């Protein structure tokens, strides 16, 4: 009987380990794509975060379309995402993919500056500095420019939902139910597994139809809306299925 019981004990321990893996709180990865975060010299000023509202004429004179240069939209989206209960619960990760192809990791514990001016200062420091990161006085990293592309963060078999005004309408409830059916996937650089990747354009003119890796192209509103509102809808959907208040 002792010999016969041994395999049962090992099997029980293995089952408990597998159960613990399943109990790890899963989250979601949001990628803000085509973000207009570009630092450049303007006139006699160096290290300026370009904005279509302020530098539209200079950009046009240089033969560039000013439309994508909207750091204010990124500020709004980050406030919506990082201030959400989903983020506070540790179930949200955020990446920013700029129009220059630079991938920025946003630390889950980052408190986004309340004012746009302060936000511009932080991003300017990040993109023009030599360290490629912004830290607190205690050395905690808040923003970091990754050496990898955003695509490298997507686990094999993980669904990618592109959200824009041009997508197929799906209700917030349907979206939440779909996410709830998914199996969490691990990302080596993240502690928590994720259910899915959600990517959205950082301005109203980004076309999500040409993106690689996209599983479904959807919209969560029957009316044209802004990226920050989509951020709110995504976090609300996850909070509902996780029971986060």
URVENWO-V374007 format. One line per field, one symbol per residue. ss: DSSP state (H for helix, E for strand, - for the rest). phi: phi as a letter, one per 30 degrees, with the letter a starting at -180 (. if undefined). burial: 1 if it has 9 or more other ideal C-beta (glycine too) atoms within 8 Angstrom, else 0. Layout:
BEGIN
ss: ???
phi: ???
burial: ???
END
This chain:
BEGIN
ss: -HHHHHHHHHHHHHHHHHHHHHH---EEEEEEEEE---EEEE--EEEEE--HHHHHHHHHH----HHH--HHHHHHHHHHHH--HHHH---EEEEEEE----EEEE---------HHHHHHHHHHHHH----EEE-----EEEEEE---HHHH------EEEEEEEEEE--HHHHHHHHH----E--------EEEEEEEE--------------EEEE-------HHHHHHHHHHHHHHHH---
phi: .ddddedddddddddddddddddeddbbcccdchddcbcadbicccicddbddcceddddddicddeddbddddedddddddddeedddicbbbbbcddcicccdcdeddcdedcdddeedddddddcdddiabbdddjddcbbdddcdddddddeiddbcccadcdddbddddddddddddcdcccedcdcdbdaccbbdcadcdccdcddiddbcbbcbdbebceddddddddddddddcicc
burial: 00000000000000000000000111111111111111100000000111110011011100000101111111111111110111101111111111100111111101011000011111111110100011100000111110000100110001011111001011010011111001011010010111111111111001010010010111111000001111111111111111010
END
